[in-house]
Amino acid sequence: MTPIPPTTPAFAPPGSAAEAHLLLVEDDEVIRNTVRMLLERYGFTVSTAGDGLTGLEIFRERRPDLLLLDVMLPELDGIGLCRRIRELSLAPILMMSARGDALDVVSGLEAGADDYVVKPCESAVLVARIRSLLRRASFTPAAGPDRESEDGTSTLVFGDLTIDTRGMEVWRAGQALALTPTELRMLLEFAASPGVVLERRTLLSRVWDHAWHGDTRVVDLHVQRLRAKIGAERIETVRGFGYKLRR
């Protein structure tokens, strides 16, 4: 990884950067120590594990704010660990793939990961992805008419789907839905412009902050996951363009 100058300001999400606790699960000791020192230089608190089962145990004990998971891990691989974490928590998950194979990417995102990077990865890219995920996890939508219903309240209704944009809660047919921060952020983007087609690159920029870098497969997989929770018919695919939320 390319070293980051120590003068680069640390990220504070919110408060000081030291308040963000990361769990890094990586079996290669050299990479694990290098990444840990890099992240600590930015002010993050970092716990580490060399295999999936140890990572799961540490997660249960310490409940970190964000996880970085290598795909290829002993005992329990990164895909399996991601699935186990999702049974327990909606904490942001960043997958790290040594190959960047489409199967690795798709499997990680389908298992519940929010984003991924391909190793070796530029240090600046890794830290930017972490910052983006932490911002998303603490995201509060701005007040304004685009986030409100016609009567000025924070509740938006689309068929059997109800969204409270201030309370950050979503219900379908009266049942509360458990959405990850990424899924919720994506839904809010759709809800702000119902009936309007949002291109994949637009969603990538607004939700993942990847205006300059990113893979639209991330968007497609998250749309699939969101459809499974809010109803497949609620988000329409407009071939060759993107997606839109049906009114």
C-alpha positions in Angstrom: 0.0 0.0 0.0 1.1 3.6 -0.7 1.8 5.3 2.6 -0.4 8.3 3.5 1.4 11.4 4.8 0.9 11.6 8.6 -0.1 15.3 8.1 -3.3 14.2 6.5 -6.1 15.2 8.9 -7.9 12.3 10.6 -11.6 11.6 10.0 -14.0 12.3 12.9 -17.3 10.5 12.6 -18.7 12.4 14.7 -16.5 13.7 17.5 -12.9 12.5 17.2 -11.7 9.7 14.9 -10.7 7.7 17.9 -14.4 7.2 18.6 -14.6 4.9 15.5 -13.6 1.4 16.3 -12.7 -0.8 13.3 -12.3 -4.6 13.2 -9.8 -5.9 10.5 -9.9 -9.6 9.7 -7.0 -10.5 7.5 -4.9 -13.8 7.6 -1.7 -12.3 6.1 0.2 -11.0 9.1 2.2 -8.5 7.1 -0.8 -7.0 5.5 -2.8 -7.1 8.7 -0.1 -5.1 10.6 0.5 -2.7 7.8 -3.2 -1.8 7.5 -3.7 -1.6 11.2 -0.8 0.9 11.6 -2.1 2.9 8.6 -5.6 3.2 10.1 -4.3 4.0 13.6 -2.3 6.8 12.0 -5.6 8.2 11.0 -6.9 8.1 14.5 -9.0 5.0 14.3 -9.1 2.3 17.0 -8.3 -1.0 15.4 -8.9 -4.6 16.5 -7.5 -7.4 14.4 -8.0 -11.1 13.8 -6.2 -13.6 11.6 -9.2 -15.9 10.9 -12.9 -15.8 10.6 -13.9 -17.5 13.8 -11.7 -15.3 15.9 -13.1 -12.3 14.0 -16.6 -13.3 14.8 -15.7 -13.7 18.5 -14.1 -10.3 18.7 -17.1 -8.8 16.9 -19.5 -10.2 19.5 -17.3 -9.0 22.4 -16.4 -5.5 21.2 -19.1 -4.5 18.6 -16.9 -2.4 16.4 -18.4 0.4 14.2 -17.1 -1.0 10.9 -15.5 -4.3 9.7 -12.9 -4.9 7.0 -13.0 -8.5 5.9 -10.7 -10.4 3.6 -12.4 -12.8 1.4 -9.9 -15.7 1.8 -9.8 -16.5 5.5 -9.0 -19.8 7.4 -11.6 -21.4 9.7 -14.5 -19.2 8.4 -14.0 -17.4 5.1 -15.0 -13.7 4.6 -18.2 -14.5 2.8 -19.4 -16.8 5.6 -18.2 -14.3 8.3 -20.1 -11.5 6.6 -23.3 -13.6 6.6 -22.9 -14.3 10.3 -22.3 -10.7 11.1 -25.4 -9.7 9.2 -27.4 -12.0 11.5 -26.3 -10.0 14.4 -25.7 -6.4 13.2 -26.2 -3.8 10.5 -22.7 -2.4 11.0 -20.9 -1.3 7.8 -18.8 -4.1 6.2 -16.0 -3.5 3.6 -14.9 -6.6 1.8 -11.3 -6.9 0.6 -10.6 -9.2 -2.4 -7.2 -10.1 -3.6 -8.4 -11.0 -7.1 -11.4 -8.7 -7.7 -13.1 -11.6 -9.4 -16.8 -10.9 -10.2 -17.8 -14.0 -8.2 -15.9 -12.7 -5.1 -17.5 -9.3 -5.5 -21.0 -10.6 -6.1 -20.8 -13.1 -3.3 -19.6 -10.5 -0.8 -22.3 -8.0 -1.7 -25.0 -10.7 -1.7 -23.8 -11.8 1.8 -24.5 -8.3 3.1 -21.3 -6.3 2.5 -21.7 -2.6 1.8 -18.7 -2.1 -0.4 -15.5 -3.8 -1.5 -11.9 -3.0 -2.5 -9.4 -5.0 -4.5 -6.0 -5.7 -3.0 -3.4 -4.3 -3.4 -5.3 -1.1 -2.7 -4.0 2.5 -2.6 -4.1 3.7 1.0 -6.0 6.8 0.1 -8.7 4.7 -1.6 -9.1 2.4 1.4 -9.4 5.3 3.9 -11.8 7.1 1.6 -14.1 4.0 1.4 -14.0 3.7 5.2 -14.9 7.4 5.7 -17.7 7.0 3.2 -19.2 4.0 5.1 -18.9 5.7 8.4 -20.6 8.8 7.1 -23.4 6.6 5.7 -23.8 4.9 9.1 -24.3 8.2 10.9 -26.3 9.8 8.0 -29.1 12.1 8.8 -31.0 13.5 5.8 -31.2 17.2 5.4 -34.4 18.9 6.2 -36.3 20.3 3.3 -39.3 19.7 1.0 -37.6 17.0 -1.0 -37.4 14.9 2.2 -41.0 15.7 3.4 -44.4 14.6 2.4 -47.0 17.0 0.9 -48.4 17.8 4.3 -44.9 18.9 5.5 -44.4 15.8 7.8 -41.4 13.5 7.6 -43.5 10.5 6.7 -43.5 9.3 3.1 -45.9 6.6 1.9 -45.6 4.5 -1.2 -48.3 1.8 -1.3 -47.6 -0.4 1.7 -44.2 1.2 2.3 -43.9 3.9 4.9 -40.7 5.9 5.4 -40.0 8.2 8.4 -37.1 10.4 7.0 -36.4 11.9 10.4 -36.7 8.9 12.6 -34.9 6.9 10.0 -37.4 4.1 10.2 -39.1 2.1 7.4 -42.2 -0.1 7.6 -43.8 -2.4 5.1 -47.4 -3.4 5.7 -47.0 -2.2 9.3 -43.9 -4.3 9.9 -40.6 -2.6 10.7 -37.8 -3.3 8.3 -34.1 -3.8 9.2 -32.2 -1.9 6.6 -28.4 -1.5 6.5 -27.2 2.1 6.4 -26.4 1.7 2.7 -29.9 0.3 1.9 -31.5 3.1 3.9 -29.5 5.8 2.2 -30.4 4.3 -1.2 -34.1 4.2 -0.3 -34.0 7.8 0.8 -32.5 8.8 -2.6 -35.3 7.0 -4.4 -37.9 8.5 -2.1 -36.7 12.0 -2.6 -37.4 11.7 -6.4 -40.3 9.2 -6.8 -41.0 8.3 -10.4 -37.7 9.8 -11.5 -35.1 7.5 -13.1 -31.8 7.5 -11.2 -28.8 6.3 -13.2 -26.4 3.8 -11.6 -23.6 6.4 -11.6 -25.8 8.9 -9.9 -26.6 6.4 -7.1 -22.9 5.4 -6.9 -22.0 9.1 -6.4 -24.7 9.9 -3.9 -24.8 6.8 -1.8 -21.2 5.5 -2.1 -19.4 8.8 -2.8 -17.8 7.1 -5.8 -18.1 9.8 -8.3 -14.5 9.3 -9.2 -14.2 5.5 -8.7 -16.4 2.5 -8.4 -18.2 -0.4 -9.9 -21.9 -0.3 -10.8 -22.3 -3.9 -9.7 -22.4 -2.5 -6.2 -25.5 -0.6 -7.1 -27.2 -3.5 -8.8 -26.6 -5.9 -5.9 -27.9 -3.4 -3.4 -31.0 -2.8 -5.4 -31.7 -6.5 -5.4 -31.2 -6.6 -1.6 -33.5 -3.6 -1.1 -36.2 -5.1 -3.4 -36.2 -8.3 -1.3 -37.1 -6.1 1.8 -39.5 -3.5 0.4 -41.0 -5.5 -2.4 -39.7 -6.3 -5.9 -42.3 -4.3 -7.6 -41.5 -1.1 -5.7 -38.3 -0.4 -7.6 -38.6 -0.5 -11.4 -35.7 -1.2 -13.7 -35.5 1.2 -16.7 -33.2 -0.7 -19.1 -30.2 1.2 -20.3 -30.7 3.9 -17.7 -31.2 2.9 -14.1 -33.9 2.5 -11.5 -36.9 4.4 -10.2 -39.2 4.2 -7.2 -42.8 3.6 -8.1 -45.2 6.1 -6.6 
